[in-house]
Amino acid sequence: MEKGPNAIDGFLSPDDTRVMKGIAIICMLMHHLWYFPTRLVGGSLKSLFTVFDVPSTTYFGLFGKICVPMFFFFGGYGIYKRYYGQKYDLLGRLKKLYFIYWKVFLVFIPIGFLFFSSQVPYCIDAFVYTRFDVFSTRELISNFLGFSSTYNREWWFLISYAFALISFPLIRAIIDRHSARMNIFIVIVVSLLLVNVFPSLKKVEVLGMLGNSHMYVSFFCQVAPYAACFWMGAVVARNGLLSRLSESAKNNGILNPITDIAAWVVVIFLRQSQLGEAFDIFYIPVLTVATMDLLNRVKILKRGFGQLGRQSTSMWLIHPFLCYYFGIPAKIVTAPRYAILSLLVLIAMTFIVSVLLDYLWKGIGFVCQKVLLLRNIFNRPGVSGE
């Protein structure tokens, strides 16, 4: 049966979404490892070539920041499909997000204060090696709730994504009432407001209080249209745009390995040009169709990215400790000195630690269940011997 103009998107299965998140997490690790040499042991890593007279590490490291809009896009896409025709469980979504965050927090922050509180300077950026020099209860609570990210600068993402989850009912109410064209137009307007208008309003003296509003700054003042990408993900899911884009590309004979790779090359170039991040709402759907077409031809790569995608949230939360804030693993990551090798080391270390952390909490949960079970047994009448 032919799909209607507003048919729910069926292009990405949950496993496919995890594959794309696996690619996003590699972009994130590449961005943080290659683009911030002042945070690394020994400074800049060695690049094998230059791109437009720029070291390849800098060029591709900057592009890696596309990971954030990718996570927002696939978040909006997945949540819309998950709750299509159903009541949205906001508390459940926030609980899931924060529980993953707290599982990392409760392990790595104590490790930081116990073992990395007095580190010898090992990089240019003093923020990196002094994170755990001074303990403050207020700072601990603020970071635990996600309102601050002073223990891990890369955790700023948490509160912005939480605001995106909170905004989803409003987003769904709007896009369900309009056509695909109108929804895309609305997203473009939202993107322009988030990047160009709202940040300027907080500088207006009459509205000066906005500059001191944590919620306003976190959600409405963004250097890139992350919330707009979340919105666009929901629009794409609602209107079946990935399926329609894929079908159109197939009908025109432009889906093949060469054009799939070319799509990445073009997007990387455009994003590093004057167009910048503003067009991420369009780049990401194109990259998604091209990537899935390519990976469906190379199943082993698809399975590998899928495994990374399963751990992507934990890997995002964990990897800065391994490449920045904990001196010993940071030295291991940068030991090869060549950018590609260090990236592979960071991917492997972060994935392994993420899996081990998952087993740790499963083990703790298993023990707690057994303790509660035994407690209930011994508390039954007649069992205690009374």
C-alpha positions, 0 to 999 in steps of 0.5 A, a space after each residue: 500500500 502506498 504511503 500517505 504524505 504524513 505516514 510515520 517514518 519506518 526507515 530506521 529501526 531501533 537497531 538502526 538508530 543505535 547504529 547512527 548513535 554509534 557513529 555519533 559517539 565516534 564523532 564526539 570522541 574525535 571532537 574532544 580528542 583532536 580539537 582541544 590540544 590544550 586539554 591533552 597530555 603532551 599537547 597536539 596529536 600528530 596528523 598525517 596530512 592537512 586539509 586546506 592548510 589546516 591539520 587534519 586533526 583540527 579540521 575533522 575534530 571540529 566537524 566531530 561536533 556534529 555529534 551533538 545535533 545528531 544525538 538531539 535529532 535521533 532523540 527526537 526521532 526515536 521518542 516521537 516513534 516510541 510514543 506515536 499514538 500513546 501518552 508521553 511518559 515524561 517522568 519515565 524519560 527523565 528517569 532513564 536519562 538521569 539514572 544512566 547519568 547517576 550510575 556514572 556519577 556515583 562511580 567516577 566522581 568518588 574516584 576523582 576525589 580519592 585518586 586524582 585530587 592532587 595531580 601534577 600539571 600534565 596539560 596547558 588547561 589547568 581546569 582539566 587536572 584541578 577538577 578534584 582539588 577542592 570538595 564542596 557540598 554545594 558543587 556536588 549537589 549542583 553537579 549531581 542534579 545536572 545544573 552544573 558541569 564543573 566536574 566534567 565540562 562535557 556534561 553540559 549536554 545533560 540539562 539541555 537534553 532534559 529541557 528538550 525532553 520536557 518540550 516534547 509534548 509542545 513539539 508533538 502538539 505543533 507538528 501533529 497539526 501541520 503538513 511536512 512543509 509547514 513543519 520544516 518551515 517552523 523548524 527553520 524559524 525555531 533554528 533562527 530564533 535559537 541561534 540569532 534572536 534569543 541570545 541577543 534578547 538577554 543583552 537588552 537592559 529591559 529584559 536583563 533578568 533573562 541573562 541570569 535565568 539558567 533555564 533561558 540560557 540553557 534552552 533558548 541560547 545555544 551556539 548551534 540549533 540543538 533543540 531545533 535538531 530535536 524538533 526536526 527529528 520528530 518532524 522527520 519521524 512524523 512525516 516519513 521524511 527519511 523513507 521518502 528521501 531514501 525512495 527518491 534517491 533510489 528512484 533516481 539511481 543515486 544510492 550507491 557506495 560512491 555517492 554515499 561516501 560523497 555525501 559525507 565529503 560534501 557535508 563535511 566541506 559545507 559544515 566547515 564553510 560559511 554555512 556552518 552548523 546552521 544547516 545541521 537540520 538538513 545535513 543529518 537526514 542526508 547523512 543518515 540515508 547515505 550511511 545506512 545504505 552504505 552500512 547495509 552493504 557492509 554488515 560487519 561495520 554495521 554490527 560494530 557501530 550498533 554495539 557502540 550505539 548501545 553504549 553511546 550514552 555511557 561512553 559520552 559520560 565516561 570518555 572525558 575522564 579517560 582522555 582529560 581529567 584522570 591523568 593516568 588513563 589520559 597518558 595512555 590515550 595520548 601515548 601513541 601520539 598519532 591522532 588515529 591511533 589515540 582515537 582507537 585507544 580512546 574508543 576501545 577504553 571507553 567502550 570497555 569501561 562502559 561495559 564493565 560499568 554496566 556489569 557492575 550495576 547489574 551485579 549490585 542490582 542482583 545482590 540487592 535483590 537477593 538481600 531483599 529476598 532473604 530479608 523477606 523470607 526471614 521476616 515471615 511469621 514462623 521463620 525467625 523462630 519467635 
